[in-house]
Amino acid sequence: MEHTRSNRFYALPSMLTCASLFSGFYSIVASINGDFYPAAVAILVAGVFDGLDGRVARLTDSTSRFGMQLDSLCDLVSFGVAPALLAYLWALIPYGRYGWLAAFLYVATTALRLARFNSMAEEPENKSHDFVGLPCPAAAGAIATMVMFFRYLGATDTVKHFSILLLVYLLSYLMISTHRYLSFKRTGICL
């Protein structure tokens, strides 16, 4: 019985997960077209759907290993590839190999972060409610809000600022670090 339930497909949380994937894919397309502000907004929208899918799955008692794997695959696109491509096309191209290496490292560390999260979630002795390493939606949100902040300051096109290159490297490190971050999943803080 448990084996059947753990691999089961639940439509409602899976649709929310796919909405997050759609937002991430839209961000990629917008970045390629040079529409950096909408690309950044799409990443933040993906974060909203990512927060909703898990919450809905827990509220409706429809969590499953299938849903967890689907969520991670979609997160790699929405919070790994989309922000890396946004950062690369928006600000990292002028840095040549250091720019594309930063973007690649960001994607690779997102994948590593998600793999570690999934493997830790399957360990029965893992009782911690904290995240180990910066969650990838938070890292993606940092890149997206940076694009939006520069737009607020008047930058409407690509930018070249060394701090952006450093930030992408820093976020990559923080995702695979062993620093602990508070999770709001099981606390009374979250709405």
matplotlib code that plots the C-alpha trace (Angstrom):
import matplotlib.pyplot as plt

x = [0.0, 2.8, 4.7, 1.7, 1.0, 4.5, 4.7, 1.2, 0.4, -1.7, -3.1, -3.5, 0.0, 1.5, -0.3, 1.1, 4.5, 4.1, 2.9, 6.3, 8.0, 6.0, 7.1, 10.7, 10.5, 8.9, 11.8, 14.3, 12.5, 12.2, 15.9, 16.8, 14.7, 16.4, 13.3, 15.2, 12.6, 9.8, 12.3, 13.0, 9.3, 8.7, 11.3, 9.5, 6.2, 7.8, 8.8, 5.1, 4.0, 6.8, 5.7, 2.1, 2.7, 4.2, 1.8, -1.2, 0.3, 0.6, -2.8, -4.5, -2.4, -1.2, 2.6, 4.5, 8.0, 6.8, 5.8, 9.1, 11.0, 8.8, 9.3, 13.1, 13.2, 11.0, 13.1, 16.3, 14.7, 13.0, 15.6, 18.7, 18.7, 16.4, 18.3, 21.7, 20.7, 19.2, 22.3, 24.5, 22.7, 22.0, 25.4, 28.0, 28.8, 31.4, 33.5, 34.1, 34.9, 34.5, 30.9, 29.8, 31.6, 29.7, 26.4, 27.3, 28.4, 25.1, 23.2, 25.5, 25.3, 21.5, 21.4, 23.7, 21.6, 18.4, 20.0, 21.2, 17.8, 16.1, 18.5, 18.2, 14.4, 14.5, 16.6, 14.2, 16.6, 16.7, 14.4, 15.7, 13.3, 16.1, 17.5, 21.1, 22.5, 20.7, 17.4, 17.6, 14.3, 16.0, 19.1, 17.1, 15.1, 18.3, 19.2, 15.7, 15.4, 18.8, 17.7, 14.5, 16.5, 18.9, 15.8, 14.4, 17.7, 17.3, 19.2, 17.0, 19.5, 22.4, 24.8, 28.4, 29.1, 31.7, 29.5, 27.0, 29.7, 30.7, 27.1, 26.5, 29.7, 28.6, 25.1, 26.5, 28.7, 25.9, 23.6, 26.1, 27.4, 26.5, 25.1, 21.6, 18.7, 15.3, 12.5, 9.0, 7.3, 6.5, 6.5, 3.7, 5.4, 4.1, 0.6]
y = [0.0, 2.5, 1.7, 2.4, 5.7, 6.9, 6.7, 8.0, 11.0, 13.7, 16.2, 19.3, 19.7, 18.4, 21.1, 23.8, 22.3, 22.5, 26.1, 26.8, 25.0, 27.1, 30.3, 29.1, 28.3, 31.6, 33.3, 31.5, 32.6, 36.2, 36.2, 34.9, 37.7, 40.3, 41.0, 40.8, 42.4, 40.0, 37.1, 38.2, 38.5, 35.0, 33.5, 35.1, 33.8, 30.3, 30.7, 31.4, 28.3, 26.3, 27.3, 26.5, 23.0, 21.5, 23.3, 22.0, 18.5, 18.5, 20.0, 17.5, 14.6, 14.0, 14.0, 11.3, 10.5, 11.1, 14.6, 15.2, 14.1, 16.2, 19.2, 18.8, 18.5, 21.6, 23.4, 22.7, 24.5, 27.4, 28.1, 26.7, 27.2, 30.2, 32.5, 31.3, 32.2, 35.5, 36.4, 35.4, 37.2, 40.3, 40.8, 38.0, 37.9, 40.7, 38.5, 35.8, 32.4, 33.6, 34.7, 31.4, 29.5, 31.4, 30.6, 26.9, 26.6, 28.1, 25.4, 22.6, 23.7, 23.9, 20.3, 19.3, 21.2, 19.5, 16.0, 16.5, 17.8, 14.7, 12.2, 13.8, 13.8, 10.0, 9.4, 8.3, 9.6, 13.1, 15.0, 18.5, 21.1, 23.4, 23.5, 22.6, 25.0, 28.0, 26.8, 27.3, 29.4, 31.9, 32.0, 32.5, 35.2, 37.0, 37.1, 38.1, 40.9, 42.2, 42.5, 44.3, 46.6, 47.6, 48.3, 50.5, 52.4, 53.0, 50.2, 49.0, 46.9, 44.7, 45.8, 45.2, 45.2, 43.0, 42.6, 40.6, 38.1, 37.7, 37.3, 34.4, 32.7, 33.4, 32.0, 28.9, 28.3, 29.0, 26.4, 23.6, 24.8, 23.2, 26.4, 25.9, 28.0, 28.2, 26.3, 27.7, 24.5, 23.3, 26.4, 28.7, 31.7, 30.9, 31.7]
z = [0.0, 1.0, -2.2, -4.4, -2.7, -2.8, -6.6, -7.2, -9.4, -7.8, -10.3, -8.2, -6.8, -10.1, -12.0, -9.6, -10.1, -13.9, -13.6, -11.9, -14.8, -17.3, -15.5, -15.6, -19.3, -20.0, -18.2, -20.4, -23.6, -22.3, -21.5, -24.9, -26.4, -24.2, -22.1, -18.8, -16.5, -17.5, -17.2, -13.6, -12.8, -14.2, -11.9, -8.9, -10.1, -10.4, -6.7, -5.8, -7.6, -6.0, -2.6, -3.3, -4.8, -1.6, 0.7, -1.3, -1.4, 2.4, 3.0, 0.7, 2.0, -1.6, -1.1, -3.0, -4.2, -7.7, -6.8, -5.1, -8.1, -10.5, -8.2, -8.3, -12.1, -12.5, -9.9, -11.9, -14.9, -13.0, -10.3, -12.0, -15.8, -16.0, -13.5, -14.8, -18.4, -17.2, -15.4, -18.2, -21.0, -18.8, -17.2, -17.5, -21.2, -20.9, -18.5, -21.2, -19.8, -16.2, -17.1, -18.7, -16.0, -13.3, -15.1, -15.5, -11.9, -10.8, -12.8, -11.5, -7.9, -8.2, -9.4, -6.5, -4.0, -5.2, -5.2, -1.7, -0.6, -2.1, -0.6, 2.8, 2.6, 2.1, 5.2, 8.0, 10.7, 9.2, 11.6, 11.0, 9.7, 8.5, 5.0, 4.5, 1.9, 0.5, -1.1, -4.9, -5.1, -2.7, -4.9, -8.0, -6.3, -5.5, -9.1, -10.2, -7.7, -8.6, -12.2, -11.0, -8.7, -11.6, -13.7, -10.9, -10.9, -14.6, -16.3, -19.2, -21.1, -20.3, -17.5, -16.6, -12.9, -11.3, -8.2, -10.3, -11.3, -7.7, -6.5, -8.9, -7.7, -4.1, -4.6, -6.2, -3.1, -0.7, -2.3, -1.8, 1.6, 4.8, 6.3, 7.7, 6.7, 8.5, 6.8, 7.1, 6.1, 9.6, 11.7, 12.7, 11.0, 7.5, 6.4]

ax = plt.figure().add_subplot(projection="3d")
ax.plot(x, y, z, "-o")
ax.set_aspect("equal")
plt.show()
